[in-house]
Amino acid sequence: MIGSLHLGSALTAAFLASLVEAVEALTIVLAVAMIRGWRPAGLGGLASLALIVIVLVRCWIASRSIYCNSPLGCSECVGCARQFYALRA
């Protein structure tokens, strides 16, 4: 079983990594807005958010359809991997 200290540090690291990526994405959108204007930057940002939502929903649906009897809850990882391979075909 994973200790609460390890779980907390893993969650903190994942949150901070996501925060860094969000700041990087915002920087890219602002750079595009300065060069091309706000409309293409806004449309690109909305398109990327829509794509992220679609991928997350598909991974969630795939992970709910797989039964995994593991204490670590591997069904999310297996479901996402299976869904991404299905997208390639």
C-alpha positions as CSV (number, residue, x, y, z in Angstrom):
1,M,0.0,0.0,0.0
2,I,1.2,3.5,-0.9
3,G,1.9,5.6,2.2
4,S,0.2,8.9,2.5
5,L,3.5,10.8,2.4
6,H,4.4,9.2,-0.9
7,L,0.9,9.8,-2.3
8,G,0.9,13.4,-1.2
9,S,4.3,14.1,-2.7
10,A,3.3,12.4,-6.0
11,L,0.1,14.4,-6.2
12,T,2.0,17.7,-5.4
13,A,4.5,16.9,-8.1
14,A,1.8,16.1,-10.6
15,F,-0.1,19.3,-9.7
16,L,3.0,21.5,-10.0
17,A,3.9,19.9,-13.4
18,S,0.4,20.6,-14.7
19,L,0.7,24.2,-13.5
20,V,4.0,24.6,-15.3
21,E,2.4,23.3,-18.5
22,A,-0.6,25.6,-18.1
23,V,1.7,28.6,-17.8
24,E,3.6,27.4,-20.9
25,A,0.4,27.1,-22.9
26,L,-0.7,30.5,-21.8
27,T,2.6,31.9,-22.9
28,I,2.2,30.4,-26.3
29,V,-1.3,31.8,-26.7
30,L,-0.1,35.2,-25.7
31,A,2.7,35.0,-28.2
32,V,0.4,34.0,-31.0
33,A,-2.0,36.8,-29.9
34,M,0.8,39.4,-30.2
35,I,1.9,38.2,-33.7
36,R,-1.4,37.1,-35.4
37,G,-4.1,38.8,-33.3
38,W,-6.5,37.7,-30.6
39,R,-9.0,35.9,-32.7
40,P,-6.7,33.1,-34.0
41,A,-5.1,32.8,-30.6
42,G,-8.5,32.5,-28.9
43,L,-9.7,30.0,-31.4
44,G,-6.5,27.9,-31.1
45,G,-6.8,28.0,-27.3
46,L,-10.5,26.9,-27.4
47,A,-9.7,24.2,-29.9
48,S,-6.9,22.8,-27.7
49,L,-9.2,22.9,-24.6
50,A,-11.9,21.0,-26.6
51,L,-9.4,18.4,-27.6
52,I,-8.2,17.9,-24.1
53,V,-11.8,17.5,-22.9
54,I,-12.5,14.9,-25.6
55,V,-9.4,12.9,-24.8
56,L,-10.1,12.9,-21.1
57,V,-13.7,11.9,-21.5
58,R,-12.6,9.0,-23.8
59,C,-10.0,7.9,-21.4
60,W,-12.5,8.0,-18.5
61,I,-15.0,6.0,-20.5
62,A,-12.4,3.4,-21.5
63,S,-11.1,3.1,-17.9
64,R,-14.7,2.5,-16.6
65,S,-15.2,-0.4,-19.1
66,I,-12.0,-2.4,-18.0
67,Y,-12.0,-4.4,-14.7
68,C,-8.6,-4.5,-13.0
69,N,-8.2,-6.2,-9.7
70,S,-5.1,-4.2,-8.7
71,P,-4.7,-2.2,-5.5
72,L,-3.0,0.5,-7.5
73,G,-6.0,1.0,-9.8
74,C,-4.4,0.3,-13.1
75,S,-7.7,0.4,-15.1
76,E,-7.2,4.1,-15.9
77,C,-3.7,3.5,-17.4
78,V,-4.8,0.4,-19.3
79,G,-8.0,2.1,-20.5
80,C,-6.1,5.2,-21.7
81,A,-3.4,3.2,-23.4
82,R,-6.1,1.0,-25.1
83,Q,-8.0,4.1,-26.3
84,F,-4.9,5.8,-27.7
85,Y,-4.0,2.6,-29.7
86,A,-7.6,2.5,-31.0
87,L,-7.2,6.1,-32.2
88,R,-4.1,5.2,-34.2
89,A,-5.9,2.5,-36.1
